[in-house]
Amino acid sequence: MPARPDKAPDSTNYEVKITEKPFNAQVIRSSSKEIVWDLSIGPIQFEDQFLQLSTRLPSKSVFGFGENEQPSFKHDFNWKSWGFFSRDQPPSNNGNMYGVHPFYMCLERDNMNAHGVLLLNSNAMDVLLQPAPALTYHTIGGVLDFYFFFGPSPEAVVQEYTSAIGRSYLPPYWALGFQLSRYDYGTIEQVKTVIDGMREYNIPHDIQYADIDYMERQLDFTVSATRYAGFKEYVDQVKLEGTRYITILDPAISGNESVGTYPPYDEGVVMDVFIKDEQGEIAYGKVWPDYPNITVDESKDWDYQTENYRAYAAFPDFLKSETKTWWKKQIKDLYDNKFKFDGLWIDMNEPASFVEGSVNGCSQNKWELPPFKPAIYGPRLADKTLCMSFQQHKTETEMTTHYNMHSLYGWSQTPVTLEAVQEATGKRSFVVTRSTYVGSGKYSGHWLGDNTSIWPHLHKSIIGMLDFSLFGVSYTGADICGFFEDTTEELCARWMQLGAFYPYSRNHNGKGWARQDPPFFGAAFANNSRDILHVRYELLPFLYTLHYESNTKGSTVIRPLLHEFTSDVLTHTIDRQFLWGPSLLISPVLDQGEVTVRAYFPEASIWYDFFTGKRLESGGYQVLDAPIEVINLHVRGGYILPTQMPDNSTMFSRLNPCGVIVAFDSDGNSEGNLFWDDGDSKDTVENGAYYLATYTASKTEMSLTSTIDKNVGGSADNLLLDNVKIWGISSVSAITLDGTTVPTSKYTYDSSANTLVITELGHDMTKPLNLKWTN
């Protein structure tokens, strides 16, 4: 969080009223006199290891709080509790999961204003939502440190919140491409089979993953010499073909290796980087690393509690300066000596352990058995993690218990991992993490964890992305087609369509389940997957621009309709549709056997079919055709979307001609932006090394123009604007570009749809555009 100000502001958009007897505190919006907080509903309690506070709320339109698998984006106030304590917990009803975000947004009764509230506390806690409407916080440590954000719009709330906790990270351009992964390909030959299939069908494939099966006995910083022989050379080869490589790292480091055989542990002991038990000795749990020189019984792989072949594992203390130095060195050595990865995927960092507390159990004390246990999974706090009484750093010099630091573990690992991969590669790179906390989005993206190949998890993935948009983590997505269990062709087809519009678009599944990469299902499935991914790649300039705006302004990338149409109460419960930014509406099929979708179109805007450019005749709820190969996409009038000709990798698509889609609003106006940089260098925004253009179109002036707001670094020198689509235009008789007539062979006007398509313009995008037409 930023430093506290030295003095109070001259004026505020809120008031705070304190009553001493009986005690009460109210927080009031100045403009509307709406009471957004009122503590009169219940007592405040301060006890050792128990703090409680209750407040009335202005409405039940509350969103946020996570990370949990919620049945809807809007919260249920029927005495519903949500727990906060990071845990290795796949999506399941009501349970606390991988990250902790005690932040919510509330729409007030006027259906115009919104505010957000953060409780900055990392101890185990829960919140109880009550019909009043009211909520009650219970936490077993820390302080009651609340921050309010007064918007007044929902989008402004997120912008203010991220100005405090850190703006969302700008991923490299290639990180927006399609990604493919699975746990346990088995051998490098199986990886080659999958990648060859992607090449055969020309399916876009920007990133391939290496999960823990490529390692020697699941040991970080190793590569299996037998199952993955030639891995380094193969990674170099596929990178030349346009596919980058991401590798996984878990925090747990094997402690059962012979001295001198495993430098990460040996060096970690020397540098004193691991979390300690109460006696000051290295604390050990069990995670993925196997003991050396044993035969693993794969049939028992998931029986974590009784397996005896897992090695003792030590856990780095990431807030210690020596640990940061050690971690960076291990990552640099892996890059220099094993293979040239492009980014890092950090997992199991809640932190997770397959034994409760440690290999020696936990002491019976107040940290392990507090007098109050919040509404979280597990019989004890140490379930599936470390003992609460273990010792680790809270700053580089100060120590505390794991009780206080548990939910900060993944957050503490993320910044140093980003620094390490940037130093190793010399590029912007990216990190995707499983465990997150307030502010994690500044350093990483997040995937929504180990979901299941079931239809309800399509819908839940949208809710998860909407939540993380509120939390300031814009680069998000779920495992496409599901992680656990075998998928079906229909389910996977619908998930590929939805996943094509995840910011983090990765197909990933678990060990032992059937393949689900697009080529596996045959030509028809592969071709449909290619086609929908081509739509994604066509829109990547737009998506990249949205991430730039998220990084610089705090705007959401995945956006609920209520952010744009707050006064339309029907949007407050919509979580089966979502927007890219303010202007692209995605309406996926989420249920088995359906070939139509019921979609809502707010009447306040004009909407155009993305594939035809035809204007919808009316708003409100509509039933749209959605055969198995179709996902419905609509563009909101008043916006201009930048595009580019797709290809099977961003390495090649970035060289292709660009375009714009112009969708007029009811006043005959439209506007949009394009952000562009080299897509790979670090700190291009901070250094001002980028291109930014604003496009404006007017029916009245019959023109489409651009202004070049910034052009530094030369990244746009070879960009050409070739294709222009204008929707909602009444007639066209002639077109000029910079005063020169455009031949009729280069454009087509469809009077039945009121659409104009112009091709082969060849306009140098470093120069202002001046396109005009006559009726």
N, C-alpha and C positions, 0 to 999 in steps of 0.2 A: 504494500500500500504506500502511497505518497506520504511525505512528511506532513505532520499536522501543521496547519497554518499558525502563524505567530499571533494573529489577531482575528477577531470576528469580522465578517463582511459587513459593509455598510447597510445592505438590505438583503433579505432572504425571501424565498417563495414559500416559506413555511413558518409556523409559530410553534413554540414549545410552552405548554402551560403546566406548571407544577402546583399541586395542592399538598400541603403537609399533613393535615388531619381531617379525614383519613387520607393517607398518602395516595396520590394518583399523578400520573403523568400522561399528557396528551400531546400528540404531534398532529398539527392541523395544516392543511394546504391553505395558503393565504388567499388565493384568488377565489376559491369556491367555498371556503370554510368547511370543507370535508375533513372529518376527523379520521386520519389514516391509522392512528394508534391510540388506544385507550386502555390503560393498565388497571382500570377500576374493576375489571371482571374477576380478578383473582390476586392472591398474594404473591409477592416476590420472596423467594426463599434463597438464602445464602448459607450453605452448610459445607463442611469439609466433604468433598467429593459429591456434592449435589447442589445444583443451581436450578431454579425454576422461575419462569416468567410467563405470564399470560397476557394477551391483549385482544381486545375487540378489533375486528376488521371492517372496513366500509362495505365489502361485498364478498361473495363467494367466488368471484372470478379471479382465482389465484392460479398461478402457473410457476413452474420451476421446482426447486427442492430435488436433490438427487445425490447419488446416482441410484435409481431404483427402476424396476420394471413396472411402470405405471399403466393402468388400463386406458387412460385418456390423458391428453395434454392438460386439460382443465381438471383441477383437483376435486375430489369428493370430500365433503365436509361432514359426512355422517360418522363422526367419531373415528376417524381414520388416522392411524399413526404411521410415520415413516422414520426409519432409523438411519443414522449416519455414522459409519465406521467402515473404513475401506476393507474389502474382503474379496478373496478369490471365490466369487459367487456368480455363476452363470445366471442369465436372466430368468427369474422365477417370481411368482406373485409375492409382492409385499416385501421382499428381502432387500437389505442393504447390499450394494454391489461394490464395484471396484473403486469408485471415486466418492468424494465428499464435497458437496456444494450446498451449504446452508443459505441459499439465496432464493428469494421468490419475487415475482412481479404480481401486482394486484391492479385490476381495472376497477376504477371507482364507480360510484353509482350513476354518474352522469354519462357513462359510456364514452367519455372523451379523454379524461385524464387517467394516467397510470403512474404508479410509483413502484420502486423496488426496495427491498430490505435485505441486507446481509448481516448475519451473525458470524463475525470473524472468530471462530473457535474451532479448534481441531480435535478436541476430546470427543469420546464417544457420546452421542446424544440422540434424542428423537424429538419429533414435533408431532403434536396431536391436533388435528383439525376438527373443530366442533361446530355444530349447527348455528351458533349464535348470530353471525359467524365470528369465530374466534380461533386462536391457536395458542398452544402452550408449548414452550420449550423446556426440555429437561436435558441438562448436560452434567457430566460427572467430573468436570475439571475446567480449568481456564477461567476466563472472565466473560461477562455479558457485554460484548463490544459490538454495538450495532451501528450500521451505516445506512443512511436513507438516500434514495435517488429519486428526484421528483419529476423527471421527464420534461414535459408532461405527457408526451406520446409514448407508447410502448417501445418504439424504436429509439427514442431519445433516452429512455431508461437504460437500455443496453449500452448505448453510446457513453452515457455518464458512468455506468458501472465499469466498463472496460477502460475508461480513462483513469479509473482508480486502481484497478487490479492488473492492467496491462492489456494492450490490444492483441488481437489474434495474430498469430505468426503468418507471414506471407510464404507459402510453400513455393518451391521452384515450379516452373511451368510444367515440367514433365511429371511432377507428382500429381497433376490433375488428370493424367492419362489412366487407362485401364490397367489393373494390377491383378496378378494371378499368384495363388499360393496354395499349399496344403501342408498339413503336418504329416510327414512320413511318405514322401515319394518313394522311399526305399533305397533307390540307387540313382546315380546321375543319369543312367540310361532312361529311367522313367521320366525324369525331368526333360530330357531331350525329346522323348516321344510327345510330351504335351506341347512343348514349344514348337516342334515341327508341325503339329496339328494346327496351332495358331497361325503359323506361316502359310500352311496349305490353303486355309480359307481367308487369308488376308484380314484376319481379325486384329484390330488395334491391340497392342500389347506393349505398354511402356515400361512395366516393372514386373520382374519375377522375384519371388521370395525364396529365401533359404530358412526353413524352420529348424528346430533343434536336431532333426534326424540327420542333417549333414555333418554334425559334429561327431567327434569321437566320444562315445558314451555320454552324450549330452553335456559335455564340458564346454563352457564358454571359451572362445578364442582358439578352438581346435577345428580341424577338418578331418573327417574319416579318410584314411589313406586307402581303404579298400572299397567302400561303397561309393565314395566320391573322388576316385582317382581322376586326375586331370581337371579338377574343378576350377582351378585358377585360370587355366587356359580357356576353358569353356565360357567362363564369365566374360573374359576379354572378347571372345568371339561374338557372343550375343549382344554385347554392348555396341560393337561395330554395326550390328544389324538394327539398332534402335531400341533395344530392351536393356534397361538398367537393372541392377541387382540390389536388393535390400536383405540384410541379415538380421536375425533375431539375437538378442542378448537378454538373459535372465540375470538378476542380481546375485543369485546364490552361487557360491564358488566352492567347488569340491575341496574338502579338507583331508581326504583319505589317499592322496597320491604320495608316492615315494619322494623323499626330498630330492630336489634337483630335476624332477620329471615334469613338473607343472608350474612354470614361472608365475602365473597369476596368483596362485595361493602363496608360494614361497615369498614372492616380493610383497604381497599383502601383509604377511606376518612380520616381515622385517620393518615395513613402513607403518605397522600398527593401524590398519585401516578398518578392522572388522568390529562390529557391535559386540559388547562384552556382557557377560552375565554378572550377577551380583558380587561375585568374588573377583571380578576383574579379568576373568579368563575369556577366551573367544567363545561365543555362544554358537551352538550348532543346531540346525534343524535338518530336515530332509526335503529336497525338491527333486529336480530331474536328474542330476548327475548320478551315474551308477558307480558302484564299487569297481575297482580294477580287477581283472582276471576272474570274472565270474560269468556263468551262463545265465542270461536273463530268461525267466519264464514269462513270455509275452502274454500268456492267457491271464496273468494276474496283474497286468500293467496298471489297472485303475484301482486296485485295492491298496490305497495309499497307507492306511494305518498299520497294515501287518507285513508289508513287504520288507524283506531283510537285505535286499540287494541295493538299496539306495545309499549313496555315500553320505557321510556327514557333510553338511553345507554351511559355510560361513556367510554372513551378510555384511556387505560394505556399509560403512557409516558415512553417507554421502555429504554431510554438512561439515566434515572435517577436511581441512585443506590438503593434508597428505593423501586422503582418499581420492580427492579430485585429481591430484597429480598422478596417482597410481592408475586410476580408471582411464585417464586420457592416454597414458602410455600403453595400456593393454589394447586399446582400440587402434592406436597408431601402429603398433606391432602387427595386429591382425591385418590391417590395410596394406602395410608395406610388405609383409612376408607371406600372407596366405592368399588373399584375393582382393580385388579392387571393388569393394562395395560402394554404393552411392548414398545410402541412408541407413538408419537404424530403427529397429522395431524392438521396444523394451516391454517385456511381459513379466508376469508373476511378481509385480513390484508393489503389492499392497502392504507389506510383503507377504507372499504365500509360503506356507510350509505344509508338508504332508503329515507332520506329527504335531500334536498340540503343544505349543510352547517351545519345546526343545527335545533333544534326544534323551535328556535327563529329567524331563518334566519341569514343573514350575513350583516355586515356593508358595506356601499358603500365607498370603499377606494381603494388605488392603488394596494393593495394586491389582492383584490377580482376582480378588473377590471383593469388589467394592460393595458398599451397602445397597446401592441401587444399580440395576442393570437396565440400560435403555432397551427399547424395542428393536433389537438387532438379532441376527441369526447366531446360533451356536449356544451351547450351555454355559460357556465361559468366554471371556474376552480373548483369551489366547487360542481359541478354536481356529484351526487352519492358519495360524500365524505364530509370532514369537511371544515369549513371556512378557507381560507388561512391566515387570520389574527390571528387565534388561536395561543396560546403560548405553546411551548414545549422545551425540552432540546435538545441541539446539542452535548453537553458533559455532564458529571455528574454535572457540575457547571454553564455552560453557557446556556442561553435561546435564542431562535430565533422563527421565525414565522413558521407555518405549510407550508407556501408558499415555504420555503427553505427546509423543511424536509419531505414533503409529500411522495415522491417516495422512501424514506429511511425507511418508517414505517415497512414494512414487514421484511426488512433486519435487522432492530434493534430488532425485536421480536425474530428472529431465534436463535442467539447464546445463549441467556438466556434460551430459551425453551429447547435447546439441553442440556445445563448444568443441567436444572431442571429435565429432564427425566432421565439423567444419574445418578444424585444423588438419585432420587426416586427409580429407579430399581437396581442400583448398577451395571449396564451393559452398553455396548456400545450404544445400542438402536439406534434410528434414528428419524429425524424430516422430514416431507415432507410439504412444504410450497407453497402457491399459489403466493404470491407476492415476487419477488426477485429483487436484485440489484447486481451490480458488487461485486463479492466476496461471494455471497450467497452459492455457491456450496461447500465452505469450511465447512459449517455447516449443509447442508440439501440437500434433493432431491426436485424435483419439478414435479408436474403433470401439464398437459397442459391446465387445466381449464375445464369449462363447455361446452364441445363440443356437437354436435348433432348427432343423429343416421342417418347419411346420408353418401353416398358413398364418396363424396369428402373429408370428414374428415379423412378417412383412409390415403389418400395421405398427407393431411396437417399435420398429426401426425408425419410422417417421417421428413418433413421439420422442424417441431418444435424441434424434437430431434436433428437434425443436427445443428440447430442454437444453442441450449443449449450446445452441445458439444464444440462449439467455445467459449461459455460464461463460460466454466469451471464448468458446472453442469452436471455431468455424470449420475447421478441417476434420469432418467426422463422417462416419458411415458404418454400416453393419457388414458382417460377413455375408456376401451375396450367395444365395442358395442354401445358407445355413452351415454351421460348424458341426453340430452333432447330428447323427442319424443320416440315413440315405435320403437324398432328395428325390423328387419325381421330375419328369420332364416338364410337365405343366407348371409346377411350382417354380422350378428353376428358370423357366422362360419368363414368367411374370417377375421373378426377382431380378433377372438380368435387365429387364426393362426399368424397374424401379431403381436398381443399383446404378444404372447409367446416369442417374441424377443425384447420387450421393456425391458430395465433394470428394470424399475418400472412397474411391470405387474399386473394391477388391473382392474377388471371388476366392473364398478360403474355406477349407473343410478339414475335418479331424481325422486322426489315425483310425484306420479300420473301416471307414465308410467309403462308399463307392465314389469314383471320380465324378466330378461335376463341372470340369472345365468345358467351355463351349464345344470344342470338337468331339467330345465324348459322345454326345447325343446324335451325331450324324450331321449330314449336309444341311438339312432344312433348319435345324436348330442353330447351327454354326452361322449360316447366312443371316438368319434373323438377328442373332447376337451382333454380328458385324454391322448390320444396318442400323440398329439402335445406338451402337457405340459410335457410328459415323455421325449420328445426330449430336451426340455428346461432343465429339471432336470438332464438329462444325461450330459449336457454341463455346468452345474453350476460351476464345478471346473475351467473351462476355463473362464467363465464370472467373477467369483470372482477374478481370477488372473488378468484379464483386469482392474477391479476396483482397485486392489492393484497397478498396474502400473499407473493408473490415479492418485491415491493418492500420489505416490512417485515420479513419473516422469512427470506428467501432460499429459500423453497420452490420446487420446480420446477412449471411449468405443464404442459408436455409431459413425461410421466413414464414411464420404462420400468417394466414390471411388477416387475422385480427390486428396485426401490426399496420396493415395498409388500410383496413376498413373498420376502424375501432368502433365507430358509431353504429355499425351494422351488427346487431347482437347475434345474428345467425352465424357469424364468423367465429364467435367466441368458443364454440364447441367443435369446430372443424379441425380434425387432425388426420384425416384420410387423404387430404390434399395438402400441398404446400407450394410455396413460391421460391424461385431463385431470385433473390433481390426483390424489387418491387414489381417485376414485370413478366416473368415466365411462370405460368401456372401448370403444375404437374398433377395429373389426376389418374393414378394407377389403378389397375385391377388388383384387389387384395384378397379375393375369396375364390376358392376352388370352383371350377366349372362355369364361372361367369364369363359372358362375352359382351356384356354391357357394363357401364359404370355410371353411377349417379353422382354428378358433379355440381358444385355450386359456383355460380358466377355473380359476384356482387353487382347490383344494378348501377352502382355509381360509376362504373367504367364500361368501355367498349372492349370486347374480347374478339380475337381473331384466331382461327385454327392455324396452328404452326405449319402444318403440312400443305395446306391449300391457300392460306392467306385470306380465306373467306370470313367475313364478319358474322358472328353469331347474331341471330335475329332478335334474341331477347336474353335477359339475365335470369337470376334465380336458379333453382334446381332444375337440371336437365339430365335425361338419360341418354348417354352417348354410346354408339357402337364401339366395341373394343374386342375384335377377334384376337386370337392368340398372338398374332404378330404385331399388335397395335397397342401403344400407350398414348393416351390423349394429352396433348400439349397445346396451350393457348397463350398468346401474347397479348398483353394489356395495352390498349390504346394509349398514346401519349409517350411511348418509349421507342428508342432506337437501340437495337441489339447488334453489336459487332460480331462478325462471323469469320470463318476461314475454311477453305476447302479441306476436308478431312483426309487423313492418311492412316497407315497402320502403326504410326508412332509419331509423337510430337517432334522427334528429330527431323522427320520429313514434312509433317503438316505445317510447321513453322516457316517452311520455305515456300508454301503455296500462296496463291492469291487470296486476298481478303474480301469481305463483303459487309453489308449492313442490311438489317431488316428494319424498315420504317413502318410503324403502326400508328396511324393518326387517332387522336382522341376526338371527342365530340366537337371540340372547338377548331379542329383541323391543325393541331400542333403536335410535335413530337421532338424528343430530345434524348440523347444518350452520350456515353463516354467510352473511350478505349484507352486502357493502360497497357503499355508494352515496355518490356526491358529485354535483356538478353536471356532471361528466364532461368539463370543458373548461378549468377554471381551473388556474393553476399553483400547486403546493405546497399542495394541499388537505390532504394527509396531514401535512405538516410543520406546517401552521397549525391542524390539528385541526378543519377545516371539513368534516366528513363524518358519515355515518350508518353505524352498525354494529349488526347484530342477530344474536343467536344463537338458533337454533331447536332444540328438543329434543322428541323424541317417544318415547312408551313404550307398548308393548302392555299391560303389566301395569296401568299407571295409566289406560290408554285415553285418552291425551291428546296433544295437540300444542300446545306453548307457545313463546313467544318472550320474550326479554329484550332491551331496548334498551340496548346497551352504550355507545352514543354517538349523539347527535343534535344536531349543531351546523351551522349554515349554512343550514338550511331546504330542503336539496335533496330531502328525502323528504316534504315537507309534503303533496304531492298523490298520494303512492303509496297504492294500494289493493291489498290482497290479495283477489283474487277466486276463484282456482282452487287447489284442493288435491287432489293425487293421493297416495293412501296405498296402498302395495303390501305384500303379505304379511300382510294383516289377515283374521282368520278369519270374523268376522260383524259386522253392524251392525244395530241396531234403532232407534236414535235418536241425534241429534247436537245439541249445544248450542254456541253461540258466546257467551262471556262470560255464561253462564247462561241465554241466550235460545235457545229451540228453533229449529233450522234446519228449514225446511219440507222435506218429502220430495221436493218438486218440484226441489229444488236439489242433490240428490245421487243417485248411482247406485252400487249395490254389485253386483259381479259375483262370484257364489259360485264359478264355475268357474275364475276367475283369481285370486280373493282380492284384488280391487282395489276401492278406493273412490275415486270422483271427486266432488268437491264444487265447485259453481260459484256465481258471483254472491254471494260472501260480503260484499263491500264493506267489508272490515275496514281501518280507518285504521292504516297500518303504523308510524306514530309512536307508537302505543300497544301495550303488550304483548298478545300473542295468547294466548287461553285457549280452545282447542277441545277438546271432550270427546265421547266416544261411548260407547254401551252396546251390549253384545252381544245 
